[in-house]
Amino acid sequence: MLSRSNVGRRSNQLLGHNDVKTTEIYTHVRNPNESKVVSPLDRLVQEGDSAEAG
């Protein structure tokens, strides 16, 4: 299994950056809990859909 540091170093090499900080600017590691976050607008839409159905 690859750790974040290994992926970061490899990305750093592939992108030709000398500093990991530069690579961090251009890369984004997805948070596994990100999909669990529901925006207030999404809640309103979901509530509207359930009100129409009921």
NORLIN-V697266 format. One record per pair of residues at least 6 apart in sequence whose C-alpha atoms are under 8 Angstrom apart, sorted by the first residue. I is the first residue (numbers start at 0). J is the second residue. Records with the same first field share a line. If there is no record, write none. Layout:
I = J / J
This chain:
7 = 19 / 22 / 23
8 = 19
10 = 22
11 = 17 / 18 / 19 / 22
14 = 22
16 = 22
